[in-house]
Amino acid sequence: MFASLASIAALMLSTLLMMVGFGLMNFLLPIRSLSEGWSTFTISVIATGYTFGFTMSCIITPIFVRRVGHVRVFGALITLLTVSILLCALIVEWWAWMIFRGLSGFAIAGAYLLIESWLNEQVTNDTRGATFSVYMVTALVGSIAGQYIVPFGDPATTTLFVICALIFSLAMFPVALSTAKSPNPIAEARFDLKRLYYRSPLAFFGSLLSGALSGTWGSLGGVYSQNIGMTTAEGATLLAVILAGGSLSQVPIGKLSDRIDRRFVMIGAGLFGVAACLLMMMFDRENTLMIYVAGFFVGTVLYPVYSLNVAHANDLAEPHEYVTISSAIMILYGLGTVTGPLMAGSLMQLTGPNALIWFLACAFALYAGYATWRITRRLPSEGPALEEKSDFQAMPIPLQGTDPASVPNAALNAEDEVEPRLL
């Protein structure tokens, strides 16, 4: 195990630095946007640039990797991240920031794909779980640490933007100087939305909703914290506890869903999310501690619902369909991350910051309601047997760029037609 971790030490250090810069950027830009007097809807429009770039990168980045290799593409993506944040400091216009955020989304998604495919080649089945746990903790710690840099600077100046660019630049050093063998090129993953829907309508619509949930909070959570009167330090803490909740709950939720019908876990996650959102709205700025507690509960189901969708879809798929279906899930998730912030941003503009939490509660309710309806269409006894279920795989947070080829037993070239099993 220690030998396996030593072989990826440079990659983990690069990941840590990249996520520190990512956490700083994601909290800095919404705060600066507010100081510029931009409306909540305008900020949500800027966020769509990021999510669009993120989704496109999942399709385009593997093409570059097959041509020039992991290390060169990783270097190019880190450079793109650095350029994107410096451009935000140079040109402070909302339309320009939407383009620059698109560049950063493209770069961060591509970096996720490279890191995860690299990890998959460096580990064995015996060490895969522990290695990816280290990866998830590294990403979490880096993101939280980056958010806490913001209170030490002034978002209205260029200092924090330059610091963020410096951190991104440093992220290239460990990988560039590593002696570890470069992995094989990322395999091409074709997505098939129709096949996903036939296999699992629940995973199809659940992917849209999970994208709306995490994308909306990721884009507008910082705006929410500022609009309810929190300081930058308090806002960073709120974002941190929600990330921590999502990280800590992935494994328990996954283990439970491996033992019972996953749709029951989906229903429970949705209802718990509704209750946590309602609890969060009960408290105002004077009860910061309770907002943190409620936020932690929201986080425990906000991010794991994506992993539940992937696991449920894989339960109903043939082994050769895993990559195609996971790729389709990523596309739908990306669509949700684009549309969610736009709808929530419009509501916040009209009714105030609590509209964000109401939006999350409604999305959780739809998630639970649709899972309940699907159970009425096919009884639990008619679903896959326990031994036929795929193992739950926790996905990195805050925003997944997971390599589709990392799902269990993936096979890329099969084209067999199969009868759908609708759950």
C-alpha positions, 0 to 999 in steps of 0.5 A: 500500500505504501509503495503504491502511494509513493508512486503517486506522491508527485501526482497527489502534490500537483492535485493538492496545489491545483485544488488550493487554486481551484478553491481560491478561484471559486470563492474569490470570483463570486465575491468580486462579482458582488463588489462590482455590483453585478446582479445575482442573475448575471453571476449565474450567467457567468457560472454557465461559462464554467459548466459549459467549458467543463462539459466540453472538456470531457469530450475534447480532452481525450483527443489531445491526450491521444495525440501528445500524452498526459504530461504535455496536456496536463501542462497545457491545462495548468497554463490555461488555468493560470491564464484564465484567472489572470485575465479575470484580473485584467478585464473586469467585465461580466461577458469577458468573465463568462469566457474566462470561466469557460476556459477554467472549466475546460482546464479543470475538467481535463485535469480531473480526467488526466489525474484519475486515468493516471491513478487507475493505471498506477493502482491495483484492484486491491489498492484502488479504494484506498488510493482514491480515498487519498485522492478525494481527501487531497482534493477536499483539503486543497479546496477548503484551504484555498477558500480560506485564503480569501479572507486574508486579502482584498477581492477588490484588488488584483493580489488574490488573483495573482496568488491564485495564478502562482498556485496554479503554476506551482501545480505543474512542477511535481508532475513535470519533474516526476520520474513515474511512468506516464500512463497510456492514452485515455480511451475514447468514450462515446455517450448514448443518451437513449441507451441510458434512458432505456437502461434507467430512466431514474439515472437519466433524470437523476443525473440532470437533478444531481448536476443542478444541485451541485452546480447551483450550490458550487456557482452561487453558494458564495453569493448566498453567504455574502447576501445573508451578511456573512463575512468572507471567513464565515462564507468560507466555513459554510462552503467548507462544511458542505464539502466536508459533509459530502466527503464524509457521507459518500462511503456510508451511503454507498455501503447502504446502497450496496445492501438494499435497493438503491432507489430506497437510498435515493428516496431517503437522500432526497427527503433528507436533503429537503429536510436539511434545506428547510432547517437551513432556512430557519436560521438567519445571520445571527445563528451562524453555527446552526447554519453550519450544522444545517449546511453540513447535513445538506452536503451529506446528500448534495454530492453523493446523489451523483455517485448513486446515479452512476451505481444504479445505472451500472446495476442495470447495464451490461459490462460492455456498456459501463463506459458509454452509460457513464459518459452519458451520465456526465453529459446530463450532469453537465447540462444540469450544472448549466441550467440549475444556476440560471434558474436559481440565479433568476429566483434569487434576483427576484426574491432574495438569497433564500431562493437558492435553498428553496431551489435545492429543496425542490430539486431534492424533492423531485429526486425523491419523488421520481425515485418513488414513482419508478418503484411503482413501475418496477417492484424491488423484487424485480430488480437486480439481485444483490450479487448482480449489483455493481460496487458503489464507487465514491466520486470526487467532489466538488465537481466531477470530471471522472474518467468514464473508463474508471468505472468497474469492468469497463469495456470500450468496443462492444456494440451489442444491442440488449434488452432494456431493464427499466428501473 
